[in-house]
């Protein structure tokens, strides 16, 4: 892929399996298939929303792309380079262009470091600036995320959750990355603060040309920030479409159930709720065939035996769903 390619991120057949060990010798007796064959692409300057229930593997996808977890299989091409083939030295360089915003604004900041140290730490690790330059850069980054240089000497416990997340965003921007993986960045915040952080991220994207992979379980938030949406279930993508198409006309039964659960802004009932039965299967012992079939109201014999690939369901070929019963056209 050349620099002129529209896609900054290209992921093919990504699998992240964690071994299950048992016995005195700790032999591997199986695997937890957290991510099991995920493929997607993200255009430069756009946002892909990665959504699904807790435990579906969406956070593991983000962590694997940054190699915080190692893949069992698959390929990740970032800006023309195969990330999974990079050695440690090259990976350190690549991580300058790929950063993460973590879910927990309380646990992701070192309580023993002040704000200046937290925000400028990436510059120190990569040896990109002297002490005075790091301080100046940290002050500018704080200003960019809605804080001020007056906060440089303070410690994380002196800030609210929203302010801490702004500090985390400033730290992620320190190396001027191209890609930000946002792992549920607003789920731990009050609703009023959530909108402020989302607006901040959108402003930063416009100003800096950032590309986002936005991991979330809140479909209302994803609708607000994303151009494209991938819906995950039990380690696989079951539907992929442009935002407007997916929210207006979901094709997979799981997506339909998720969207039906979004609270209405008015008390007037306008949407019929789809309630799924049963529990999410264990990724260490997934069902045969379609992973959703034990809970699917449309399941038939074929679904229990065969896995449906992620195929186009519309004339443009951009709305994909992994379901035998999904409507087409």
Buried (B, 14 or more C-beta within 10 A) or exposed (E): BEEEBEBBBBBBEBBBBBEEEEEEEEEEEEBBBBBBBBBBBBBBBBBBBBBBBEBBBBBBBBBBBBBEBEBBBBBBBBBEBEBBEBEEEEBEEBBBBBBBBBBBBEEBBEEEBBBBBBBBBBBBEBEBBEEEEBBBBBBEBBEBBBBEBEBBEBBBEEBEBBBBBBBBBBBBBBBEBBBBBBBBBBBBBEEEBBBBBBEBBBEBBEEBEBBBBBBBBBBEBBBBBBBBBBBBBBBBBBBBBBBEBBBEBBBBBBBBBBBBEBEEEEEEEEEEEBEBEEEBBEBBEBBEBBBBBBBBEBBEEEBEEEEBEBBBBBEEEEBBBBBBBBEEE
